[in-house]
Amino acid sequence: MLLQRFLIRLLTMLITLFGVAIVVFVVIRVAPGDPIAMMLPPGATDDDIARLRALYGLDKTIVQQFFIWLSGVVRGDFGTSISLRQDVLGLVFNRLPATLELAIVALIMAVVLGGTTAVLGARERGTAVEAGIDIASGAALSIPDFLWGLVLTLLFGVLVPIFDISGRVSPQLDLPFVTQFYFFESLLRLRFDLTWDLLKHMLMPAVALALPLAAIISQLLKQSLKEVLDLDYIVLARVKGFSETQVILREALKNAALPTLTLVGVQFTFLIGGTVIVERLFSYEGLGNMAIDAVINRDLPLIQGIVLVFALLFVLINLVVDTMYALLNPRLRHG
């Protein structure tokens, strides 16, 4: 049962990626603007334009261009960036770790904050504390992440300048890293001076991304906990003398968290998508920031590569979440 479910999801993933590849390829080519014209100086001749179009394969039909590009993707060749004159896959993998670090830190913040307020709201259900948590969650959810970014920049970057408001790391620092996962590698190397500097640059964009997701987690998990707390085995736990906090953490949470797990996985993909605007706002050197530059420069190969990598991330996350849900849910595991 699980193997069949996994194979179906894998097939769906491949079909989704193929569909995304077609859509993005066609859409960016029918959009107005000529990337070749943007590369050449005003005095370029028609022969110069034709030669450059032939170099990037833009003199062929859209169908021919698509299958040439797709055959390259299958071989791991995403083409060459028109604006940066570098290999697209290398550019993407150079920026992807920064975006993943930002998204993972934001997810951890959202789970901790949302889970804590959900447990507190369930324990204090029917009181002013729960009402306050609901109001705060509604406010956090109603404000989009980029607007949270502007608010945090004003508060902690301008009025009370505690954190850095641009970049990923201070340029004067010597970085001894082997990978592009600067934050995680600094922890492994015990270079906490670099960790703190990276965190000062990462904290505000991560909080901006985390707050709306934390509100969603808080509301869903609190509602699930309140439903579980009315079940018979919870009453039995209270009779045994467990405190309300012990009942929630030891008995109720493990059963109430399953629906939240699926939501967190789905929302994590939206969180990664949200990094595009937030990274631009904080000049954070991630894949989202590069995506905006690619669109501005009409860099077709780079746009295609970035969108396809984002799509691959989305379907992989959904595949992992679906598999974990099937493994943790007894009805599906033994079905």
N, C-alpha and C positions, 0 to 999 in steps of 0.2 A: 504493500500500500504506500509506504513512504517512498520507496524507490520509484514507483509509477508517478507519484505526485512530483517528485524531484525532476524526473525526465520531462514531464509535461511543462513544468515551469522553465526548464532549460530550453526547450523548444520555443516556448513563448518568448523567452528572452532574446533568442536569435532572430525571431521574426520582428520583434520590436526594434532591435538595433538596425535591421535592414530597412524597416520603415522610416526610422529616424534619419538614416543616411540618405534616403531618397528625398525626403521632405526638405532637409537642410540644404542639400545640394541644389535642388531646383529653386528654392525660395531665394537664396542669396544670389543666384544668377539672373533671376528676373527682376531683382531689386534695381532701382536706378543707380547709376554711377559706374564708371569704368576704372578698375584698379590699375590698369596699365597706364591710362592717361594721367593718373595721380602720381605715377612714378617718374614720368618723363618731364623734362623742362619745357617751358612754353615754346621753344624753337624747334622741338623734335619734328622730324619729317614723318610722312606716312610710312616710309620704309622702316624707320626706327620702331614705330608702333607695331607694324606687322611682324617684324623680327622678334620683338619681345612677346607678342601674343603667341607666336609659334613656340617660343621657348617654354612658356607655361602651359601650352596645350589649349589655349583659349580660342584658337582658330578653328577648332573642330566643333561638331554639333554637341548639344547638351548630352545626348545619349552616349556618344562616343567618349566624351569627357568623363561621364559618370562611371562607365565600366573600366576605363583606364585608371581612374582614381580608386575604384573599389578593388581592382586586382592588386594595386599597390598596397592598399590597406591590409588585404589578406596576407601579403608578404611582410607586413610591418613597416611599409614605406608610406607615410602620410603626405609626402611631397615636401616642397620647400616653401618657406614663408616668403611672400612677395615683398613685404615691407622690411623684414629683418634679414633676409637672405640666409636663413639657417634652416636646418632640418626641423620640421614641425613637431615630430615626436619628441625630439630632444628638448625643444622649447617647452612643450607641454609637461614633460616629466620633470623639468627643472623647476616649474612653478607649482605643480600639483601638490608636493609635500607641504608647502606653506598653507594652501587651502585646506588640506586634510587636517593639519594640526589645528588650525583655527576652528574648523567644524567640530572636531573631536573635543577640544577644550570647551566649546560652547555647549555641546551635548552633555558633557559631564556636569557643567554648571546647571543646565536646565533640569537634569534628572535629580541632582541633589536638592536644588531649590524647590522644584515642583513636588518631589517626593516628601520633603520635610513639611511643606505647607499642607499637603494632602493628609498626612498622618496627624498633624496638629488639628486640622479642620475636622477630621473624623472623630478624634478624641473629644474635641470641644463642640460637637454637633449640637445645633439648636441654641448656641450662645452667641454673644456679640463677637467672639473671636472668629467663629466660622463666617459670620456676616462680613467681618473685616477682610478675611482672606478672600471671600468671593468678590468683594469690591476691588481689592488689589489685583486679583486675577483678571477681572474684566477690564480694568485699566491697562494692564500689561498686554492683554490680547488685542485691545482696540487700537493700539499704537504700533505701526509697522516698524520693522527692525531698522530701516534707514533713518526713520525719525528718532528712534531711540539713540541712534548713533549721533545725530545732531545735538540732542539734549545732553548726552554724556560728554561730547566734545566741548560744549559751552560750559558745563559744570566743572569737569575735571581736567580740561585742557586749556581753558581760558580763565575762568573765574578763580578756580583753585587748581593751578597747574601741577597736578600730581603725576599724571601719566603722559606719555608721548602720544601725540595725535597723528603722526604720520610715519610711514615706513614700517619695516619688520624688525630691524635691529639698528643700533647706533653705528654709523659708518666708521667711526674711529676705532672700533673694537677689532681685535685680531681673532678671526674665527678658525679654530682648528678642526672643523667638522669634515667628516668623510662623506656623509650623505647630506641631502637637502632638508632632512628632518631636524632642523636646528634645535628646537625646543626639547624634543625627546632625547636627542643625542647629548645635549648639555646635561640632562638629568643623569643619563647613564655614565657620563664622564665625571660627574660630581662637580661640574663647573657651574656652581650656583650663582656666580657673578654674571655669567652669560644668561643663565636661566632667568634671573631677575630682570635683566635688560630686555630679553625677549618677551617676558610676561608683561612688562610695562607697555610695550607696543601692542601686545595682543589682547590685553584685558578689556579695553573699551569696545573694540569690535566684537569680541566674544560675548560680552554681556549684552550688547545690542541684539545679537542673534539669539541669545539664550532666553531672554525675558518672555517673548511671545510663546515659545515652546514650553517654558516652565509653567506658564499659565494654563496651557492645554493639558499638560501632564497632571497638574494639581487638580483641575476640575474633574477629569476622567477618573483618576485614581481615588480621589475622595468619594466620588459617587459609587465606585465599585466597592470601596471599603465599607461604606454605609450599608450597602446591600448585604455584604458578607457578614457584617456584625449582627444581623438579625437572624442568622442561621442557628440551628440547634447546637451544633458542636461548639459554637462560640459561647452560648449560654452555659454549657457544661464547663468550659474553661474558666468562666467567671466564678462558677460554683466552687471550683478547685482552689480559688483564692488568688488567681492571677490579677494583677492590676490592669487597668484599661490599656495602658501603654504596652504592657507585656502581651495582652490579648491581641492587640493590633499587630505588633511586630512579630510575634512568634506564631500566631495562628491565622490571622486574617490576611496579612500582607501577601503571603505566597500565593493565595488563591485569587486575590483581587488584582495582582500585578499582571496577570496573563493578558487581559484585553489591552492594558496600557503598553505592553511590549510591542504589540502589533502597531499601535499608534505611533510609538516612538520611532520605529523603523521607517514608517511612511513619512513622518514629519522630518526625520533626519535628512531625507532626500530634498525636501523643501528647504531645509536649513542650508544645505550645500548650495542650492540654487540662489538662496538669499545672499551668499557671500559675494556675488558679482557686484551688487550695488554697495554693500558695506565695505568691501575691499577698496573700491574706488573712492569712497568717502574718506577713508583713512590712509589712502595711498599705500595700502598694504600690498606687498609684492607677491600676490598669489595669482591663481589661474583666472579668477573672475576679473581682476584688473586687466590682465592681458587680453581677455575676451573683448572688453570694451575698446581697447586700443585696436584690436584686429577689426572690429566693426567700423570704427572711425576711418581706418586706413583701407577699408575694403579688401582686406587680406583674405582672399577666399580659401586657400589651403589651410591657413591657421584657424579660421572660423570653423571650418569643417572638422578639423582635428579636435578642437576644444569641445565642440558640441557633442561629437561622438564619444569622447572620453567622459564627459558629464553623463551622457546617456548610459554608458557602460557602468559607471558608478551607481546610478539609480537602479538599474535592473539587478546588479549584483547585491546591493543592499536589500532590495525586496526579496531576492532569492534566499539570502541568509535569514532574513526575518521569517519568511514563510517556512523554511526548514526548521528553525528553532521553535516556532509555534507548534509545528506538527510533532516535534520531539517532546515538548513540554506538556502538550495537551493529551491526557490519557485516552480520550475518546478517538482522537485521530491516530495516536500511536498504536492502539490495539484494534483499530477499525479494519 
